[in-house]
Amino acid sequence: MIKKNDDKKFEFALGKENYILLAIGFAIIIFGFILMMGGRSDDPSVFNEEIFSFRRITLAPVMVLFGFLFEIYAIMKKPKENK
């Protein structure tokens, strides 16, 4: 007679803390892309120098890069083991 193992539990690949960190990283990336938005001119024949602001050229790309690095950390972090 073959005995079935009914004690198997469904487990996620990562822990709860990892998924929370992934959500935070995703929010940071979205916020960085929101910072990049805007700066267009109402009249296409008029140049608007606002597209070269510090926020769009430096701050937003650094935020997006930090978000991606944070995502890597969130995936690589070892979940705490329950005893």
C-alpha positions in Angstrom: 0.0 0.0 0.0 1.4 3.4 -1.0 1.1 6.2 1.6 0.4 9.7 0.3 2.2 12.6 2.0 -0.6 14.9 3.0 1.7 17.1 5.2 3.0 19.1 2.2 2.4 22.8 2.6 2.3 25.4 -0.2 5.2 27.8 0.3 6.1 30.9 -1.7 9.6 31.3 -3.1 10.2 34.4 -0.9 9.1 35.4 2.5 6.5 38.0 3.4 9.2 40.6 4.2 10.7 40.1 0.7 7.4 40.8 -1.0 6.9 43.9 1.1 10.3 45.1 0.1 9.5 44.3 -3.5 6.4 46.5 -3.3 8.4 49.4 -1.7 11.0 49.1 -4.5 8.3 49.1 -7.2 6.8 52.3 -5.6 10.2 54.0 -5.6 10.5 53.2 -9.4 7.0 54.5 -10.1 7.8 57.7 -8.1 11.0 58.2 -10.1 9.1 57.9 -13.4 6.5 60.4 -12.1 9.3 62.8 -11.3 10.4 62.6 -15.0 7.0 63.6 -16.3 6.1 67.1 -17.6 8.1 70.0 -19.0 6.4 70.1 -22.4 5.5 73.3 -24.1 2.0 74.3 -25.0 3.2 75.8 -28.3 5.3 73.3 -30.4 7.2 76.2 -31.9 8.4 77.5 -28.5 11.2 75.7 -26.7 10.7 75.1 -23.0 13.9 74.8 -21.0 12.0 73.2 -18.0 12.8 69.8 -19.5 16.4 70.2 -18.4 15.6 70.8 -14.8 17.6 69.1 -12.0 14.5 67.0 -11.1 14.1 65.5 -14.6 17.8 65.1 -15.5 19.4 64.0 -12.2 16.9 63.3 -9.4 14.4 61.1 -11.3 17.0 58.8 -12.9 18.8 58.3 -9.6 15.5 57.4 -7.9 14.7 54.9 -10.6 18.2 53.4 -10.4 17.9 53.2 -6.6 14.5 51.5 -7.0 16.0 48.8 -9.3 18.9 48.2 -6.9 16.4 48.0 -4.0 14.5 45.4 -6.0 17.7 43.3 -6.3 18.2 43.6 -2.6 14.6 42.6 -1.9 15.0 39.5 -4.0 18.4 38.5 -2.6 17.6 39.0 1.1 17.3 35.8 2.9 13.9 35.3 4.6 13.8 34.7 8.3 13.2 31.1 9.2 10.3 30.3 11.5 11.2 27.8 14.3 
